[in-house]
């Protein structure tokens, strides 16, 4: 549970910072297209920060703690790969970074699938 709480806190802090940076510091220096890419990265970053916090609460249940932890690893990887690649793409315009973004999306989907598995295990344990 400790990893998940720390990851949620870091992801929440950095997600808010990224959103604010995009809204204030980058608004005048990026094209509308690149700013939209940045905002998409920040949105997914913050959504998965909240999901990490939910996983920390879920991990208190011993029956599903392992799945919650692995889902947290997947969400953290998704934030780094998906949001990180979008931030870099927006800042640099290097389109090849867009090839990394789907890997982050797969990591997010893996995390959600693990959450479904945790729910299934929890429901069948009762």
C-alpha positions in Angstrom: 0.0 0.0 0.0 2.9 2.3 0.7 4.1 2.3 -2.9 0.6 3.0 -4.2 0.1 6.0 -1.8 3.5 7.4 -2.7 2.9 6.9 -6.4 -0.5 8.5 -6.1 0.9 11.5 -4.3 3.8 11.9 -6.8 1.4 11.5 -9.8 -1.1 13.9 -8.4 1.5 16.5 -7.6 3.2 16.3 -11.0 -0.1 16.0 -12.8 -1.3 19.3 -11.3 2.0 20.9 -12.0 1.9 19.7 -15.6 -1.6 21.0 -16.1 -0.8 24.4 -14.6 2.4 24.7 -16.6 0.5 24.0 -19.8 -2.3 26.4 -18.9 0.0 29.3 -17.9 3.6 28.9 -19.1 3.0 27.1 -22.4 -0.2 28.8 -23.5 1.5 31.5 -25.5 4.4 29.5 -26.8 2.8 26.3 -28.2 0.5 26.0 -31.1 -3.1 25.1 -30.3 -2.5 21.6 -31.6 0.6 21.1 -29.4 -1.2 22.6 -26.4 -4.1 20.2 -26.9 -1.6 17.3 -26.9 -0.1 18.6 -23.6 -3.6 18.9 -22.1 -4.4 15.3 -23.1 -1.2 14.1 -21.3 -2.1 16.1 -18.2 -5.7 14.8 -18.2 -4.6 11.1 -18.4 -1.9 11.8 -15.8 -4.4 13.2 -13.3 -7.0 10.5 -14.0 -4.5 7.8 -13.2 -3.2 9.7 -10.2 -6.7 9.3 -8.7 -6.9 5.7 -9.8 -3.6 5.1 -8.0 -5.2 6.5 -4.8 -8.1 4.2 -5.2 -5.8 1.3 -5.7 -4.1 2.2 -2.4 -7.4 1.9 -0.6 -8.2 -1.4 -2.4 -4.8 -2.8 -1.5 -5.8 -3.0 2.1 -7.9 -6.1 1.2 -5.4 -9.0 1.3 -7.5 -10.9 -1.2 -6.8 -8.4 -3.9 -3.6 -6.6 -2.7 -1.4 -8.2 -5.3 -3.6 -7.3 -8.2 -3.9 -3.8 -6.9 -0.2 -3.4 -6.7 0.4 -4.7 -10.2 -2.3 -2.4 -11.5 -0.5 0.4 -9.8 2.7 -0.5 -11.5 0.9 -0.5 -14.8 -0.7 2.9 -14.2 2.6 4.4 -13.2 4.2 3.0 -16.3 1.3 4.3 -18.3 1.7 7.8 -16.9 5.4 7.8 -17.7 5.0 6.4 -21.2 1.6 7.9 -22.3 1.7 11.3 -20.6 5.5 11.6 -20.8 5.6 11.0 -24.5 2.8 13.5 -25.1 4.6 16.1 -23.0 7.8 15.6 -24.9 6.0 15.6 -28.2 4.3 18.9 -27.4 7.6 20.5 -26.3 9.8 19.2 -29.0 7.5 18.5 -32.0 9.3 15.2 -32.5 6.6 13.1 -34.0 8.5 9.8 -33.5 7.7 10.2 -29.8 4.1 9.5 -30.7 5.1 5.9 -31.3 5.7 5.5 -27.5 2.2 6.8 -26.6 0.3 3.6 -27.5 2.6 1.6 -25.2 1.5 3.9 -22.4 -2.1 3.3 -23.4 -1.5 -0.5 -23.3 -0.1 0.0 -19.8 -3.2 1.9 -18.7 -5.5 -0.8 -20.2 -3.4 -3.5 -18.4 -3.9 -1.7 -15.1 -7.7 -1.5 -15.6 -7.8 -5.2 -16.6 -5.9 -6.0 -13.4 -8.5 -3.9 -11.5 -11.3 -6.0 -13.1 -9.5 -9.1 -12.0 -9.2 -7.8 -8.5 -12.9 -7.0 -8.5 -13.7 -10.5 -9.8 -11.5 -12.1 -7.1 -13.1 -9.9 -4.4 -16.6 -10.8 -5.5 -15.9 -14.5 -5.7 -14.3 -14.5 -2.2 -17.5 -13.3 -0.6 
